Amino acid sequence: EPEVTQTPSHQVTQMGQEVILRCVPISNHLYFYWYRQILGQKVEFLVSFYNNEISEKSEIFDDQFSVERPDGSNFTLKIRSTKLEDSAMYFCASSGEVGEKLFFGSGTQLSVL
Amino acid sequence: GNSVTQMEGPVTLSEEAFLTINCTYTATGYPSLFWYVQYPGEGLQLLLKATKADDKGSNKGFEATYRKETTSFHLEKGSVQVSDSAVYFCALRFQGAQKLVFGQGTRLTINP
């Protein structure tokens, strides 16, 4: 089965630093997503991206966050100035169409010190 | 708002035991309901889904029935295996919407 790939699997950064989390969605998919899970809490939707623009975002996704599809294969999440509370597991996902099955990556564990 | 609540984990069972993981939801309307599973080191995978009331989703011996009257979607399996050890997530999504609303996940460990 095709896979969504996320790198790195673990990232440690200092508070205030910029971090970029990388994802390679499934090649023929059109919809891309980021979710996160703070330890012990629910998996939360951050943002969805279609046709090179954000199609929906949550209240968590403030000005410190941005997403980009810099080329035909990568989908990135940038956190401009990380805070302690950004520590979480970040999941990338993709789907072929709205309402279709989502394929998730295995996540990037971000630790902000 | 829309939300999903799962039973707290972790859950530890012996092989061949009966499994139930409770999931209830709060939603304005009639969402589709999902169970996702995350095996160690892997991404979340869709396990099963149900799109309307009284539908039963099933896969790999797991079942869940969409109960509108109790706003529930409990996951069951009659005889669990060690290989079922994973984290299970209940989720909802409205038709045409992009985002999934997840519960917090329930870690299941099956001992031989």
Chai-1 contact restraints between the chains, C-beta under 6 A:
chainA,res_idxA,chainB,res_idxB,connection_type,confidence,min_distance_angstrom,max_distance_angstrom,comment,restraint_id
A,K42,B,F102,contact,1.0,0.0,6.0,A-B,restraint_1
A,K42,B,Q104,contact,1.0,0.0,6.0,A-B,restraint_2
A,V43,B,F102,contact,1.0,0.0,6.0,A-B,restraint_3
A,F45,B,K99,contact,1.0,0.0,6.0,A-B,restraint_4
A,S48,B,Q98,contact,1.0,0.0,6.0,A-B,restraint_5
A,E56,B,Q98,contact,1.0,0.0,6.0,A-B,restraint_6
A,V98,B,Q98,contact,1.0,0.0,6.0,A-B,restraint_7
A,K101,B,L46,contact,1.0,0.0,6.0,A-B,restraint_8
A,F104,B,G43,contact,1.0,0.0,6.0,A-B,restraint_9
A,F104,B,L44,contact,1.0,0.0,6.0,A-B,restraint_10
A,G105,B,G43,contact,1.0,0.0,6.0,A-B,restraint_11
A,S106,B,E42,contact,1.0,0.0,6.0,A-B,restraint_12
A,S106,B,G43,contact,1.0,0.0,6.0,A-B,restraint_13
